């Protein structure tokens, strides 16, 4: 689902920057370096699982090119980072404004499961004592076996999700939905975008939260610090990668993308 800002600040955010790397479940870095253009490699972090990048580039060229174009177009500002907004904050709206006009739609699947059981039933014995069997079968269905799994952007057989700052458990829901869609034969590959760890120092540097109108947010007479808003229990690279390393994407190949400071149009590294 599109991830916005959680309205409750995480007072227990960790100050340390956690560097979480992919393990041997991920595809080799050479695949990423040889497939993606250099300008995107300097703007985002990438990790591919289940040959997702190969599936995209070679199996779904049109959708892959649209994702490349969207990543190039996507930019945020320091004010966007500092403002609240719930699940429809300015940052998720920015990516939606790029993807929706290209024909990427929020999609839900609902499906019944038909089960057939077959067995051999013993009917007696022949003159020599050999058992005789007759084939039997029945069938039944499980209604709504796939029920309400939703992905924010789907085009053809490619899924795309964006998680800026939701609770980290949202990743479980996203990856489960990818697996359900893939198992049902509705998609072949998925892409998920979230914050990279390199944004953490930026949050500390920007300092304080802004209200929606751009004024300084205050709590008990003091400015509200920004960094705890993007706490350790929210959606970011480290929380996504360990789930992918554990195989929680199931049957669905996944390309993970991390948003870095290079996506912030008005921020210059010191």
PyMOL commands that set and color helices and strands:
alter all, ss='L'
color gray80, all
select helices_A, chain A and resi 29-35+38-41+52-59+61-73+78-82+86-88+90-102+170-183+197-206+227-230+237-245+261-263
alter helices_A, ss='H'
color red, helices_A
select strands_A, chain A and resi 3-5+44-49+105-125+131-155+158-165+189-195+218-219+222-223+253-259
alter strands_A, ss='S'
color yellow, strands_A
deselect
rebuild
show_as cartoon
